[in-house]
Amino acid sequence: MERLPGRFKSQRVQGFAMGRTGTLCLLFEAPMMAHGANNIYENGRNILENRTDTEGPVRRGYQAIAKSFKYTEREGNIAYGSFDVELSIYGAERLVLKTDSWRLFRYIRTDYVRAYKNTPTSVLILERSADAMTINGIHKEWSDKDRNGQ
């Protein structure tokens, strides 16, 4: 899958900010931190070394899991990209506290708003553009798979 220079997604920030104990942490925040760190590694190395083929440890993990199920690295890349987009959507859609919320005993539903509503428009555009490039990369992987008859 094509590595995109400069794609420093907000996943790393969201993952660290949301890191709390419980099921949601295990299912979403921990993978979000891992994907975010992997994106920083891959894109940082691509920029510093002027290359486009860096594969981080998380992506290699997806590839190894795909191979263990008798698939190829391609399927691992497709799974990685798909989950990356899914995590991005989750990060934008999750509930966060409003900036003016306060509590007496506990926060209530009206104290929360979807994260994308608090996000600056420029950041949303950057996020959705990065998602579109990832989806394009997934499509290329899928198309190459069809062309090669795998």
N, CA, C and O of each residue as an XYZ file, in Angstrom:
600
protein
N       0.847     -1.166      0.000
C       0.000      0.000      0.000
C       0.893      1.229      0.000
O       1.926      1.239      0.669
N       0.526      2.232     -0.714
C       1.309      3.445     -0.832
C       1.416      4.146      0.518
O       0.416      4.344      1.208
N       2.642      4.518      0.887
C       2.853      5.241      2.129
C       2.737      6.719      1.815
O       3.334      7.191      0.847
N       2.003      7.438      2.588
C       1.720      8.827      2.289
C       2.539      9.742      3.176
O       2.331      9.766      4.389
N       3.486     10.514      2.590
C       4.285     11.409      3.413
C       3.421     12.476      4.059
O       2.472     12.975      3.454
N       3.755     12.816      5.281
C       3.062     13.883      5.977
C       1.730     13.479      6.579
O       0.990     14.339      7.057
N       1.409     12.221      6.570
C       0.105     11.797      7.074
C       0.225     11.515      8.573
O       0.214     10.358      8.995
N       0.336     12.551      9.354
C       0.425     12.414     10.802
C      -0.975     12.575     11.358
O      -1.381     13.676     11.731
N      -1.703     11.490     11.412
C      -3.102     11.527     11.833
C      -3.217     11.875     13.309
O      -2.288     11.678     14.093
N      -4.362     12.388     13.655
C      -4.597     12.752     15.044
C      -4.863     11.518     15.903
O      -5.172     11.649     17.087
N      -4.748     10.325     15.325
C      -4.968      9.101     16.095
C      -4.036      9.037     17.300
O      -4.444      8.622     18.385
N      -2.800      9.443     17.110
C      -1.846      9.338     18.214
C      -2.302     10.186     19.389
O      -2.204      9.752     20.537
N      -2.796     11.381     19.125
C      -3.265     12.275     20.184
C      -4.546     11.728     20.795
O      -4.689     11.690     22.017
N      -5.475     11.307     19.949
C      -6.741     10.780     20.448
C      -6.514      9.535     21.287
O      -7.121      9.372     22.346
N      -5.653      8.670     20.822
C      -5.398      7.430     21.560
C      -4.824      7.698     22.936
O      -5.259      7.094     23.917
N      -3.848      8.600     23.025
C      -3.267      8.907     24.323
C      -4.255      9.642     25.211
O      -4.308      9.401     26.417
N      -5.035     10.535     24.627
C      -5.990     11.319     25.413
C      -7.117     10.445     25.955
O      -7.643     10.709     27.036
N      -7.486      9.407     25.211
C      -8.604      8.580     25.622
C      -8.172      7.377     26.447
O      -9.010      6.619     26.934
N      -6.858      7.201     26.603
C      -6.370      6.020     27.306
C      -6.929      5.921     28.714
O      -6.519      6.655     29.613
N      -7.847      5.029     28.888
C      -8.424      4.784     30.201
C      -8.686      3.289     30.275
O      -8.659      2.599     29.257
N      -8.934      2.801     31.450
C      -9.129      1.368     31.599
C     -10.508      0.964     31.127
O     -11.425      1.783     31.063
N     -10.641     -0.286     30.802
C     -11.938     -0.813     30.408
C     -11.946     -1.372     29.007
O     -10.930     -1.380     28.312
N     -13.106     -1.836     28.610
C     -13.269     -2.493     27.321
C     -13.005     -1.548     26.164
O     -12.345     -1.934     25.199
N     -13.505     -0.311     26.233
C     -13.284      0.626     25.139
C     -11.810      0.905     24.934
O     -11.365      1.072     23.798
N     -11.052      0.959     26.006
C      -9.614      1.174     25.886
C      -8.984      0.025     25.129
O      -8.152      0.240     24.247
N      -9.369     -1.181     25.462
C      -8.806     -2.358     24.808
C      -9.209     -2.415     23.342
O      -8.386     -2.751     22.490
N     -10.458     -2.094     23.037
C     -10.965     -2.239     21.677
C     -10.613     -1.081     20.758
O     -10.392     -1.296     19.566
N     -10.554      0.142     21.277
C     -10.360      1.287     20.399
C      -9.130      2.127     20.723
O      -8.344      2.430     19.826
N      -8.945      2.507     21.980
C      -7.878      3.444     22.290
C      -6.490      2.833     22.134
O      -5.597      3.485     21.593
N      -6.287      1.607     22.590
C      -4.967      0.972     22.442
C      -4.606      0.784     20.968
O      -3.493      1.131     20.573
N      -5.514      0.242     20.132
C      -5.177      0.157     18.709
C      -4.980      1.531     18.069
O      -4.158      1.683     17.165
N      -5.736      2.538     18.539
C      -5.579      3.878     17.987
C      -4.184      4.420     18.294
O      -3.559      5.050     17.440
N      -3.701      4.179     19.501
C      -2.349      4.607     19.850
C      -1.320      3.859     19.006
O      -0.360      4.455     18.519
N      -1.522      2.552     18.834
C      -0.582      1.745     18.051
C      -0.567      2.206     16.587
O       0.501      2.373     15.999
N      -1.745      2.408     16.007
C      -1.812      2.874     14.619
C      -1.210      4.270     14.484
O      -0.490      4.545     13.524
N      -1.496      5.142     15.430
C      -0.947      6.492     15.380
C       0.567      6.495     15.457
O       1.229      7.202     14.697
N       1.124      5.704     16.378
C       2.585      5.610     16.500
C       3.182      5.005     15.237
O       4.234      5.446     14.774
N       2.521      4.003     14.679
C       3.004      3.372     13.454
C       2.968      4.361     12.290
O       3.888      4.390     11.473
N       1.909      5.174     12.211
C       1.826      6.189     11.154
C       2.948      7.207     11.290
O       3.532      7.627     10.291
N       3.252      7.605     12.520
C       4.357      8.544     12.742
C       5.669      7.917     12.284
O       6.464      8.559     11.597
N       5.893      6.663     12.665
C       7.125      5.971     12.283
C       7.244      5.864     10.765
O       8.260      6.252     10.189
N       6.197      5.333     10.116
C       6.265      5.122      8.666
C       6.440      6.431      7.910
O       7.307      6.533      7.042
N       5.633      7.424      8.227
C       5.692      8.684      7.492
C       6.930      9.497      7.834
O       7.507     10.148      6.962
N       7.339      9.465      9.090
C       8.566     10.158      9.470
C       9.781      9.592      8.750
O      10.613     10.337      8.233
N       9.873      8.284      8.722
C      11.000      7.637      8.039
C      10.927      7.885      6.532
O      11.954      8.114      5.892
N       9.723      7.840      5.963
C       9.574      8.123      4.530
C      10.032      9.532      4.193
O      10.686      9.749      3.173
N       9.690     10.489      5.049
C      10.080     11.881      4.800
C      11.581     12.052      4.975
O      12.242     12.644      4.121
N      12.125     11.539      6.073
C      13.557     11.715      6.358
C      14.450     11.015      5.346
O      15.513     11.527      4.997
N      14.026      9.850      4.872
C      14.866      9.067      3.966
C      14.407      9.154      2.513
O      14.935      8.451      1.651
N      13.422     10.018      2.239
C      12.918     10.224      0.879
C      12.559      8.890      0.205
O      13.064      8.559     -0.868
N      11.691      8.153      0.855
C      11.247      6.868      0.334
C       9.744      6.739      0.507
O       9.114      7.618      1.097
N       9.159      5.659      0.005
C       7.718      5.466      0.121
C       7.353      4.047      0.521
O       6.185      3.667      0.445
N       8.327      3.258      0.945
C       8.059      1.840      1.179
C       8.250      1.394      2.628
O       8.339      0.195      2.889
N       8.313      2.313      3.556
C       8.527      1.953      4.953
C       7.320      1.197      5.503
O       6.173      1.595      5.301
N       7.602      0.106      6.198
C       6.544     -0.661      6.867
C       6.876     -0.715      8.348
O       7.933     -1.207      8.745
N       5.972     -0.211      9.145
C       6.170     -0.197     10.581
C       5.813     -1.529     11.210
O       5.288     -2.416     10.538
N       6.097     -1.674     12.503
C       5.839     -2.941     13.188
C       4.363     -3.328     13.248
O       4.037     -4.515     13.216
N       3.471     -2.350     13.336
C       2.043     -2.689     13.393
C       1.584     -3.244     12.046
O       0.860     -4.238     12.000
N       1.997     -2.613     10.960
C       1.646     -3.105      9.623
C       2.236     -4.499      9.404
O       1.566     -5.384      8.872
N       3.477     -4.689      9.810
C       4.098     -6.016      9.672
C       3.341     -7.051     10.497
O       3.257     -8.215     10.106
N       2.792     -6.634     11.636
C       1.980     -7.540     12.447
C       0.724     -7.967     11.704
O       0.357     -9.142     11.727
N       0.065     -7.023     11.049
C      -1.113     -7.354     10.240
C      -0.732     -8.323      9.124
O      -1.463     -9.272      8.837
N       0.419     -8.077      8.498
C       0.870     -8.954      7.419
C       1.167    -10.358      7.948
O       0.832    -11.350      7.301
N       1.791    -10.441      9.114
C       2.105    -11.747      9.697
C       0.830    -12.519     10.041
O       0.748    -13.727      9.818
N      -0.152    -11.819     10.579
C      -1.428    -12.475     10.898
C      -2.091    -12.972      9.615
O      -2.625    -14.080      9.582
N      -2.060    -12.159      8.565
C      -2.648    -12.574      7.285
C      -1.935    -13.812      6.750
O      -2.582    -14.742      6.269
N      -0.613    -13.828      6.831
C       0.149    -14.991      6.359
C      -0.164    -16.234      7.176
O      -0.201    -17.340      6.637
N      -0.390    -16.060      8.477
C      -0.693    -17.228      9.319
C      -2.030    -17.856      8.949
O      -2.276    -19.025      9.244
N      -2.894    -17.072      8.299
C      -4.178    -17.590      7.818
C      -4.115    -17.943      6.334
O      -5.145    -18.050      5.669
N      -2.890    -18.123      5.821
C      -2.659    -18.531      4.423
C      -3.045    -17.458      3.405
O      -3.416    -17.772      2.274
N      -2.957    -16.194      3.813
C      -3.154    -15.087      2.885
C      -1.796    -14.468      2.603
O      -0.768    -15.000      3.020
N      -1.789    -13.347      1.897
C      -0.530    -12.684      1.563
C      -0.411    -11.363      2.326
O      -1.314    -10.959      3.059
N       0.733    -10.707      2.129
C       0.942     -9.397      2.754
C      -0.119     -8.402      2.295
O      -0.506     -7.502      3.040
N      -0.581     -8.577      1.061
C      -1.608     -7.682      0.515
C      -2.842     -7.643      1.400
O      -3.348     -6.567      1.721
N      -3.324     -8.806      1.791
C      -4.505     -8.852      2.656
C      -4.217     -8.205      4.004
O      -5.096     -7.571      4.589
N      -2.997     -8.360      4.500
C      -2.610     -7.682      5.735
C      -2.639     -6.174      5.583
O      -3.084     -5.463      6.484
N      -2.159     -5.677      4.428
C      -2.188     -4.240      4.162
C      -3.622     -3.731      4.034
O      -3.943     -2.640      4.504
N      -4.476     -4.524      3.399
C      -5.876     -4.133      3.257
C      -6.545     -4.067      4.629
O      -7.297     -3.135      4.913
N      -6.269     -5.055      5.472
C      -6.836     -5.056      6.831
C      -6.312     -3.864      7.630
O      -7.074     -3.199      8.332
N      -5.007     -3.595      7.523
C      -4.413     -2.470      8.242
C      -5.079     -1.156      7.822
O      -5.492     -0.366      8.671
N      -5.181     -0.928      6.509
C      -5.784      0.303      6.011
C      -7.243      0.432      6.405
O      -7.702      1.515      6.769
N      -7.974     -0.676      6.332
C      -9.396     -0.659      6.693
C      -9.582     -0.303      8.159
O     -10.436      0.516      8.499
N      -8.787     -0.914      9.026
C      -8.906     -0.632     10.450
C      -8.431      0.784     10.761
O      -8.955      1.425     11.672
N      -7.451      1.275     10.018
C      -6.963      2.641     10.192
C      -8.083      3.643      9.921
O      -8.271      4.592     10.682
N      -8.821      3.430      8.842
C      -9.952      4.311      8.512
C     -11.050      4.168      9.563
O     -11.643      5.159      9.987
N     -11.314      2.940      9.976
C     -12.334      2.711     11.002
C     -11.994      3.449     12.300
O     -12.866      4.063     12.915
N     -10.739      3.390     12.709
C     -10.316      4.093     13.922
C     -10.450      5.607     13.759
O     -10.802      6.306     14.709
N     -10.174      6.106     12.573
C     -10.307      7.530     12.310
C     -11.768      7.973     12.436
O     -12.068      9.015     13.018
N     -12.661      7.164     11.882
C     -14.090      7.475     11.979
C     -14.546      7.412     13.434
O     -15.294      8.276     13.890
N     -14.098      6.395     14.157
C     -14.442      6.285     15.579
C     -13.964      7.521     16.346
O     -14.691      8.059     17.180
N     -12.743      7.963     16.059
C     -12.205      9.134     16.748
C     -13.022     10.387     16.498
O     -13.175     11.216     17.395
N     -13.550     10.538     15.289
C     -14.363     11.713     14.963
C     -15.766     11.622     15.540
O     -16.369     12.642     15.872
N     -16.285     10.414     15.662
C     -17.664     10.224     16.101
C     -17.822     10.030     17.612
O     -18.942     10.072     18.121
N     -16.740      9.823     18.321
C     -16.865      9.548     19.758
C     -17.358     10.779     20.510
O     -17.214     11.910     20.044
N     -17.930     10.543     21.657
C     -18.421     11.633     22.493
C     -17.295     12.208     23.338
O     -16.531     11.469     23.959
N     -17.200     13.525     23.357
C     -16.223     14.231     24.194
C     -16.969     15.301     24.979
O     -18.064     15.714     24.597
N     -16.379     15.737     26.055
C     -17.009     16.785     26.864
C     -17.036     18.112     26.111
O     -16.073     18.480     25.437
N     -18.141     18.814     26.236
C     -18.217     20.161     25.695
C     -17.246     21.036     26.476
O     -16.924     20.746     27.628
N     -16.791     22.087     25.853
C     -15.836     22.967     26.528
C     -16.458     23.707     27.704
O     -15.754     24.043     28.656
N     -17.750     23.965     27.661
C     -18.395     24.716     28.740
C     -19.168     23.823     29.710
O     -19.985     24.319     30.484
N     -18.920     22.521     29.676
C     -19.687     21.632     30.560
C     -19.132     21.677     31.989
O     -17.939     21.896     32.196
N     -19.986     21.474     32.930
C     -19.600     21.414     34.330
C     -20.440     20.321     34.980
O     -21.443     19.874     34.424
N     -20.019     19.909     36.145
C     -20.782     18.851     36.794
C     -20.954     19.148     38.274
O     -20.112     19.780     38.912
N     -22.062     18.674     38.787
C     -22.296     18.735     40.214
C     -21.856     17.401     40.824
O     -21.057     17.374     41.760
N     -22.379     16.306     40.292
C     -21.989     14.976     40.749
C     -21.363     14.163     39.624
O     -20.331     13.519     39.815
N     -21.978     14.193     38.470
C     -21.449     13.462     37.317
C     -21.893     14.176     36.048
O     -22.854     14.945     36.058
N     -21.186     13.915     34.962
C     -21.586     14.499     33.684
C     -22.805     13.753     33.152
O     -22.963     12.553     33.378
N     -23.656     14.477     32.447
C     -24.835     13.866     31.834
C     -24.683     13.933     30.314
O     -23.782     14.596     29.799
N     -25.558     13.250     29.615
C     -25.457     13.124     28.153
C     -25.363     14.486     27.457
O     -24.630     14.626     26.478
N     -26.081     15.469     27.942
C     -26.054     16.787     27.300
C     -24.723     17.515     27.498
O     -24.488     18.542     26.862
N     -23.844     17.000     28.373
C     -22.514     17.581     28.558
C     -21.535     17.119     27.484
O     -20.408     17.609     27.417
N     -21.957     16.189     26.653
C     -21.082     15.614     25.634
C     -21.511     16.033     24.235
O     -22.678     16.337     23.988
N     -20.559     16.041     23.343
C     -20.791     16.368     21.937
C     -19.870     15.467     21.110
O     -18.843     15.005     21.608
N     -20.232     15.220     19.862
C     -19.376     14.422     18.979
C     -18.069     15.168     18.741
O     -18.065     16.391     18.597
N     -16.966     14.437     18.700
C     -15.634     15.040     18.605
C     -15.482     15.933     17.380
O     -14.824     16.971     17.459
N     -16.074     15.555     16.252
C     -15.896     16.355     15.045
C     -16.493     17.757     15.190
O     -16.086     18.675     14.478
N     -17.447     17.931     16.097
C     -18.042     19.252     16.291
C     -17.094     20.210     17.010
O     -17.224     21.426     16.874
N     -16.151     19.678     17.765
C     -15.155     20.509     18.454
C     -13.868     20.644     17.653
O     -12.964     21.380     18.049
N     -13.779     19.940     16.532
C     -12.551     19.915     15.741
C     -12.562     21.041     14.719
O     -13.567     21.254     14.041
N     -11.443     21.768     14.600
C     -11.377     22.830     13.579
C     -11.586     22.257     12.170
O     -11.188     21.127     11.884
N     -12.201     23.035     11.316
C     -12.513     22.595      9.955
C     -11.266     22.150      9.206
O     -11.304     21.150      8.489
N     -10.167     22.870      9.359
C      -8.929     22.508      8.645
C      -8.435     21.120      9.054
O      -7.939     20.365      8.218
N      -8.570     20.786     10.328
C      -8.152     19.465     10.804
C      -9.081     18.383     10.260
O      -8.624     17.306      9.875
N     -10.383     18.668     10.227
C     -11.338     17.712      9.657
C     -11.039     17.457      8.187
O     -11.098     16.316      7.729
N     -10.719     18.507      7.450
C     -10.390     18.360      6.035
C      -9.131     17.514      5.877
O      -9.078     16.638      5.014
N      -8.122     17.766      6.699
C      -6.881     16.985      6.653
C      -7.163     15.513      6.978
O      -6.669     14.620      6.290
N      -7.951     15.264      8.018
C      -8.289     13.892      8.410
C      -9.028     13.158      7.301
O      -8.669     12.035      6.948
N     -10.052     13.787      6.756
C     -10.839     13.124      5.710
C     -10.012     12.939      4.441
O     -10.195     11.953      3.727
N      -9.100     13.878      4.149
C      -8.208     13.715      2.991
C      -7.282     12.529      3.192
O      -7.060     11.743      2.272
N      -6.744     12.402      4.398
C      -5.877     11.256      4.697
C      -6.663      9.952      4.599
O      -6.147      8.952      4.101
N      -7.910      9.958      5.072
C      -8.755      8.767      4.954
C      -9.010      8.428      3.486
O      -8.977      7.260      3.098
N      -9.263      9.454      2.675
C      -9.499      9.224      1.246
C      -8.263      8.617      0.587
O      -8.387      7.728     -0.256
N      -7.077      9.085      0.960
C      -5.842      8.516      0.409
C      -5.647      7.075      0.869
O      -5.181      6.230      0.104
N      -6.005      6.800      2.115
C      -5.904      5.426      2.619
C      -6.878      4.525      1.872
O      -6.525      3.409      1.490
N      -8.092      4.998      1.664
C      -9.087      4.215      0.919
C      -8.605      3.986     -0.509
O      -8.794      2.901     -1.059
N      -7.987      4.994     -1.112
C      -7.423      4.840     -2.452
C      -6.317      3.777     -2.447
O      -6.229      2.966     -3.369
N      -5.479      3.782     -1.413
C      -4.431      2.762     -1.295
C      -5.011      1.364     -1.134
O      -4.491      0.404     -1.702
N      -6.091      1.247     -0.359
C      -6.768     -0.046     -0.201
C      -7.306     -0.500     -1.554
O      -7.181     -1.669     -1.919
N      -7.900      0.425     -2.288
C      -8.437      0.089     -3.616
C      -7.321     -0.382     -4.551
O      -7.503     -1.340     -5.302
N      -6.172      0.288     -4.506
C      -5.034     -0.131     -5.335
C      -4.575     -1.533     -4.962
O      -4.311     -2.356     -5.840
N      -4.478     -1.811     -3.663
C      -4.091     -3.159     -3.218
C      -5.086     -4.186     -3.740
O      -4.699     -5.238     -4.247
N      -6.351     -3.874     -3.613
C      -7.407     -4.791     -4.054
C      -7.340     -4.995     -5.569
O      -7.467     -6.118     -6.057
N      -7.139     -3.893     -6.310
C      -7.062     -3.977     -7.771
C      -5.856     -4.778     -8.212
O      -5.957     -5.584     -9.137
N      -4.695     -4.570     -7.558
C      -3.506     -5.346     -7.876
C      -3.740     -6.823     -7.623
O      -3.271     -7.673     -8.381
N      -4.458     -7.124     -6.567
C      -4.787     -8.505     -6.237
C      -5.616     -9.138     -7.357
O      -5.370    -10.275     -7.761
N      -6.605     -8.382     -7.851
C      -7.468     -8.900     -8.925
C      -6.679     -9.082    -10.211
O      -6.884    -10.057    -10.935
N      -5.762     -8.133    -10.506
C      -4.972     -8.233    -11.729
C      -3.999     -9.400    -11.698
O      -3.744    -10.038    -12.719
N      -3.463     -9.670    -10.525
C      -2.492    -10.765    -10.398
C      -3.148    -12.114    -10.211
O      -2.461    -13.134    -10.163
N      -4.451    -12.139    -10.106
C      -5.175    -13.403     -9.988
C      -5.000    -14.101     -8.667
O      -5.071    -15.329     -8.609
N      -4.777    -13.370     -7.620
C      -4.599    -14.005     -6.299
C      -5.880    -14.034     -5.553
O      -5.927    -14.527     -4.426
